[in-house]
Amino acid sequence: MGMRGIRGAVTVEADTREEIVSSTKWLLEEMVSRNEVNPEDIGSIIITTTEDLCATFPAQAARLLEGEAWQYVPLMCAREIPVPGGLPLCIRVMMHVNTDKTAKDIHHVFLREAVKLRPDLTNRG
């Protein structure tokens, strides 16, 4: 079994704890569901936010997911590079998963305005 990265991103409407946590939770659930990931197989997750989001740590969302395994997933939050013209109010996730899937079998997940980041991956079957 090898390790693969699964990318994901979502935008939020506002910099509030509720919006950040609920949107991150939704994104993580979609990433796991679309890729049939068992949380026990997650090696780690890196979550970044744009500089306009600071109401809470988005990693808190993972602790709200169902299943004891989520309590043991290593999580880290960081800031995105503030590139001029970058997508605002955005949360990005890189999930490292132990899997036998090939790179082309991974389904990356981009929600709301984040579909603009990688339309080539978003429109895949």
C-alpha positions, 0 to 999 in steps of 0.5 A, a space after each residue: 500500500 502506498 500513500 497518495 495526496 488528496 486535494 480539496 478546497 472550499 470557500 466560506 461566506 464570512 470569517 466566522 467560527 461557524 462558517 469555517 468549521 462547518 465548511 471544513 467539515 463538509 469538505 473533509 466529509 466529501 473528500 473521504 466519501 468520494 475516495 472511499 477513505 477509512 479515517 484509519 488510513 489517513 496519515 496526516 492532514 494539512 489545512 491552509 487558509 487565506 489571510 482573511 480567515 482567522 476566526 478559528 482553526 479549521 482543523 477543529 472540524 475534523 474532531 467533530 467528524 464521526 468515528 474515534 479514528 478522527 481523534 488520532 489523525 495528525 492535523 496542522 493548520 497554516 497560512 496560504 501565501 498571500 498572492 495578489 489576485 488569489 481566491 479569498 476566503 478559501 480553505 485548502 486541504 491536503 490529505 495524505 492517505 494510505 491507499 492502493 489507488 492510482 493517482 488518476 483514481 483519486 478524486 480531488 474535491 473543490 467546493 463553492 468558488 474553489 472550483 476555480 482553482 482546478 477546473 481540470 480536476 473538478 470536472 473529472 468523472 
